Amino acid sequence: METPGLPDILIERARAGSRRAAARLITLAENDPAQRLEIARMIYPHTGGAYVIGITGPPGSGKSTLTDKLAKLLRKRNKTVGIVAVDPSSPFSGGAILGDRIRMNDLALDKGVYIRSMGTRGHLGGLSVSVGIAAKIFDACGCGVILVETAGVGQSEVEIAGTADTTVVVTVPGLGDDIQMIKAGILEIGDILVVNKADRPGARQTASTLLAMRQLGEPPDREWIPPVLLTSADKDEGVDKLLDCIGAHRVLRQISRSQRNERTDRLREEVLALLKEKIADRVLERHGLPGELELVLGDMYDRRINPYEWVAQKAASCTR
């Protein structure tokens, strides 16, 4: 039986193959920011081996089925797989509403698959901070490939490109999302464009529209031209070609060093964000600003003190 808390013990057990320990680690990281940082610090030396694939697109495009089929195909190729399925959050509990794990119930019985459903928790990018730490934990547990399936809420899905090594944008014929995808910038983030449920009428027309859109906005010197693929995930059609295409993109990124460059950029942003958070906390505490704010908050509300002038004055005094 697993011991609750104690990240070092949970990390040891998770790395030894305990999916339950991995789940407890993710829960710990989700619920406690201080523990999240400590867990990230402890597992960092064991990360870097996983390849992260983002699956995004509008609701109803079959992302969950496609993720399920990709995971099963990866298992046939002897890959350990992590799945982070992001759903819209309950406004009351903050938990995931749809529960993609239910749709992948047979995968949950496979010891070579780690699955975590989590909510966006109101995060507009469709990804919460917890998604990043969940992916790191799965990476440290030895997952060679991690699939991140987003909530599918339109314009907020663009953030997946900053997390995934390869981003797959999924749509289906008949949704009328052509203009919406342009507005969302979702085509620009896609390394691979997929028209799922290709057995439906209009699938080839949708694929042709995507090709035309892609060509309009494609820089001539781009090393990778996003292909447009047709799949019917529920019938296992085209999924193997999609996985092969992801593999080709991965090889090209490694040869061109774009993978290293993008991961370095991502690491820089993460470290700077952590530094800003830690330094801000230290400065606030050292100067007693939270307590001072409480004393003047009523005056701010009554317009006797301008909060923006107050912030400017305090910031200036802290940097002298």
N, C-alpha and C positions, 0 to 999 in steps of 0.2 A: 504494500500500500504506500502511495506517495506521501511525502511529508509536505504540508502546505507551507508557503513562504520559503525562506532560505534559498535564494537564487542559485548559490553555488551548488547545492545538492541537486536542485531541479535541473540545472544545466548539465551536470554530470550524467544524470539519468536520461535526460533528453538526448544527449549525444550518444548514449549507449543504446538508443532505439526506443525509448519510452515515449509514445505519442501522447500519453496522458500527462507526462511531465512537461512536454512541449506546450500542451494546451494550458497548463497551469502557469507556465512562464508568460505566455501571451496575455492571459487574464491579469496577472500581476502587473505587467507593463502597461496594459490598458487603463488600469484603475489607479495607478500611482506613478506620477511623473518622475519622482525621485528614484523609484525602483526601476523605471524604464531606462533611465540613464545608466544606472549601475549594471543592469542586465546587458545593455548595449556594450558597455565597457568590457565586461567579462567575456562576451561571445565574439567580440571583434576579431581576435586572432584566428578564429575558426571559420570566418566568413570569406567570401570572395570567389567561391567555387561554383555558385549557382548562376544559371542564366534565367533572367526574369522576362516572361512573356506577358504583355498586357493584352487583355481581350476587352474591347470597348465597343460601344454602339448604342443605338436607341433601344428602348424597351420593346420586347417582342421580336427581337432579331434572332433569338435562339442562342445567345451567348453561353448560357448555362449548359445547353446540350453540346455545343461545340467544345466547351471547356472539358466536359465529361469525356467526350470522344478523344480529344487530344491527350488527356491524361491516360486513358486506357491504351492508346497507341504507344505512348511513351513507356508505359509499363511493359508492353510487349518487346520494347527495345531495351529492356533492363535498366531503365532510368528510375531513380527514386524521385517522386514528385511531391511538391508542395502546392496546395491550392488555397489562395486567399480570395474568398467570394465576398465582395462588398455589396451590401444591400442598403436601401434607405432605412433610416433609423426610426424607431418608435419615438414619438414626441414625449412619451412618459418615462420609459425606462432607458432610452438611448441604445437599446439593442437592435439587432437586425430584424426587420419585419418579415421578409419573404423566406429567409432560411434556405439558401441554395443548397445547403448540405443535404436537405431532404431529397432533392432531385439527384444527388450523387450518392445515394444510400449504399449501393453495392460497392462503390469505391471506398467507402468508410471501413469496409471489412478487410481491405488490402493493407497489409502492414508496411508496404512500400509507398503508401500515399498518406500525406498529412493534409488535413482539411480544416480550414477555419473560416466560418462565416462571421462577419462583423459589420456593424452599421457605419454609415458615414458620420453619424453624430453631428449632423448639421454642417459638416465641412463642405464648402461650396465646390471644391475641386473634385468632389466625389470620393476622395481618399482621405481618411483620417490619419493622424500621426501613427496610430496603432498599426496601420497596414505596413508601414516601413519596418517597424520592429518585428512584426510577425514574419515578414519575408526574411529578415536577418536571422531569426530563430530557426526557421526552416532550413536556411542556408547552413547554419552551424550544425544542424542535425544531419547533414549529409545529402540534402535534396539537390540533385543535379540540375533540375528544372523547377522553376516556380511559376505557376500560372496565377495572374491577378485579374480576376473578373470584376469589372466596375459595375456600379449600380445602374448605369444606363439612363441618365437624366438629361441628355442633350448637351447644352453649351458648357456645363461644368465638367465634362469628361476629359477635357484637354490635359489635365494635370497628370494623367497616366504616363504621358510621354517623358515626364521627368523622373519616372520610377522604373519603367521597363527598358530592357535592352532592345526588344523588338515589340512594336505596337501593332496589333491587328485590329482594324476597324471593321465591324460587322454590320451589314444592313440586309434588308430583305426587299423583294419587290412589293409594290403596293402600299408602302407606308407614306409616300409623298414627302420623303425627307430630303430630297435633292437640295432644295434651297436652304433648308434648316441645317444641313451638314456644312454648306458653305458659310452660313452665319456662325456656326459653332467653331469653325476652324478645324473641324474634326478630320477633314481630308488631309490637312497639312501635317497632322501628327501621325498619320498612318504609314507604317512601313510596308504593310500588306493590306489590301482592301479585299474584303470578302463579301460576296452576295450569297447569303445563306438561303435555305429553302428554295434552291434553284429549280425544283420541280414545279414551282408555281408559275402561272402565266406572267410574262413580263420580266422574267429574271435576266434574260440576255439584253433586253432593252435597258434595264437598270445598270448592268455591267458596262454597256456602251456609254451610258451617261457618265458613269464614274470615270471611264477612260478619257472622255472628252474633257471633263472637269480637271482631271489630273494633268492633261497635256497643256491646258490653259495656264496653270500656275506652276509648271515644272521648270526650275532653273536648268539651263542646258548643261551645266557642269556638275550636276549632282551625281555622286558615284553610284547610287542605288535608285532605280526607277521603280516605285511601288507597283507591283503587279496587281491585277484584278482577277480574283479566283472565284469560281462557282462551287458551292458546296451544298449538300443536303445532309446536315449532321445527323438527323434522326435516322437516316438510311445508310449512314457510314459512307457517303459518297463525297469524294474530294478532300477528305480529312487528311489522308496520307500525303497528297500533293501539297496541302497547306503546311504540314509539318516539315516536309522536304524543303519548302520555300523558306520557312523560318530558319532551317539549318543553313541554307545558302546565304541568307542575310547575316547569320552569325559568323560564318567563315569570312565573309567580306569585311565585316566590322573588325575582326581580329587581324586580318591582313593589313587593313588601312590604318589600324590603331585608333579608329574612331571610338571603339568600345572603351579603351583605356582613357581617352580624352574626355568622353562624356561622363564616365564614372568618376574621374578626377574632378570635373566641374561640379558634379552632384555632391561629392564629398566636401568640396570647398564651401558650398552653400550650407550644407548641414552643420559643419564645424562653426562657421560664422554665426549661424542662427543660434547655436548652443552658447557660443561666447557672449552674444548680445543678451541672451536670456540670463546667463549667470552673472555677468557684469552688472546688468540692470538690477537684479535682485540684491547684489552686494551694496551697490550705491544707495538704493532705496533704504536698505536696512541701516547702513552706516549713518546716513543723514536723518534718520527717523521720519522720513517723508510720509509713510502710510499713516502714522499717528497724527502728524501735523495736518494731513489732508482731512482726517476725520473732524478736526477742530474747526475747519473753515468750510466744510462741505455745505452746511446750512446757509452760510453767507453766499456761497456760490449759487446755490439754488435760488436764493432771493435776489440775485443779481447785484449784491453789494460788492462781491469780488468776481472779477473776470477769470474763469478757470484757465483760459489760454494764456493770459498774462501771467498768472500764478505759475503755470508750468514753465514758461519762458524764463522767469526770474529764478526759479529753483534749479533749472537745468544750467543756467549761467553760473549760479553760485557753486554748484557741484563740480564744475570744470575749472574753477579758479585755482 
